[in-house]
Amino acid sequence: MPSTDEELVTRSMGGDLDSFNQLVLRWERPIYGLAYRVIGREEDARDVCQETFLRAFRALNGFKGQAKFSSWLYRIALNLCRDWIRRERRAPVAQAPEGVDIIELAGESTPSESIEDLVARREIGRAVARAMAVLPDEQRTAIVLKEYHGLTFQEIADLLDCPLSTVKTRLYQGLTVLRRQLARDGTADRAAGPRARQGYDDV
């Protein structure tokens, strides 16, 4: 049975580098996906991902376990993304790299899909990326955490240190704008994910 995050963290605090490497392997893809969706640049997202784990390693002894390890990592990554946006003084450019689908970055690919389905899904991914780029940072972050990473509203509220109602409002407003943008591209129905259709009560 694989070790839990908590077990790996405990062993890492004791100096077991292999346990920390296991945490990196487990969370590298989600953290990269988070960074890429927030700042929209592949190379910078990789830098943020690497810096996230470097900072986590340095601060590991300060991790008290009051939140999940993944939430702690997400907070570090989000802070680094905000630093990047402030430093660059520009809006994120959510543009899918050539041959890379942003949906696949979240590990949601379907291995048995046809070539036609794959092409259609990549077109949807690019349309979603363009639509996400016009959203305010707070709305885009809420959508990324909820729709792509599957966090509950309460987890997002704890992560962003804001009221639950604020998170729901940001998500609702962001999805409204996102669907409007996708409707203009004719991809709204195909791009609506299952979590986006469930409503706003799954806290």
Helices and strands as residue ranges (DSSP letters): H 5-13, H 17-39, H 42-58, G 60-62, H 69-88, H 102-105, H 115-133, H 137-143, I 144-148, H 153-160, H 164-185, H 188-191, G 195-197
